[in-house]
């Protein structure tokens, strides 16, 4: 993430992907928390959507 606009872009996944209940990104922490219903969307689909936005997913 480069700026607060990146945070807004990533948090938009909540509206763009059915099944994403909450998407909370932090510019300061350079991290993102996603709460989702795995019966409606998979982790792989979320990772792909983040990748398509131009960001890289790293596991902690």
C-alpha positions in Angstrom: 0.0 0.0 0.0 1.3 3.4 -0.9 -1.4 5.7 0.4 -4.8 6.0 2.0 -6.4 5.6 -1.4 -4.9 2.1 -1.5 -6.7 1.4 1.8 -10.0 2.5 0.3 -9.4 0.5 -2.8 -8.7 -2.7 -0.8 -11.6 -2.2 1.5 -13.8 -2.0 -1.5 -13.6 -5.7 -1.8 -16.3 -5.8 0.9 -18.7 -4.4 -1.7 -17.2 -6.1 -4.8 -17.1 -9.7 -3.6 -20.2 -11.5 -2.4 -19.4 -13.3 0.8 -16.8 -10.8 2.1 -18.3 -9.6 5.4 -15.5 -7.2 6.4 -12.3 -5.9 4.7 -10.2 -3.8 7.0 -6.8 -2.5 5.7 -4.2 -0.5 7.6 -1.7 1.7 5.8 0.5 2.1 8.9 0.6 -1.6 9.5 0.8 -2.5 5.8 -1.8 -5.3 6.5 -5.3 -6.3 5.8 -7.9 -8.4 7.6 -10.7 -10.0 5.6 -13.6 -11.7 7.3 -15.6 -13.8 4.8 -18.2 -16.6 4.4 -16.4 -19.5 2.8 -19.6 -20.9 1.5 -19.9 -17.9 -0.8 -16.3 -16.9 -1.6 -13.0 -18.8 -1.4 -9.7 -17.6 -0.1 -8.3 -18.2 -3.6 -11.0 -15.8 -5.1 -10.1 -13.1 -2.5 -6.4 -13.5 -3.2 -7.1 -13.2 -7.0 -9.2 -10.1 -6.5 -6.4 -8.5 -4.4 -3.9 -9.5 -7.0 -6.0 -8.0 -9.8 -6.0 -4.7 -7.8 -2.2 -4.7 -8.1 -1.3 -5.9 -4.6 0.6 -8.9 -3.3 -0.8 -11.2 -0.6 1.7 -12.4 1.9 0.9 -14.9 4.6 1.9 -14.2 8.2 
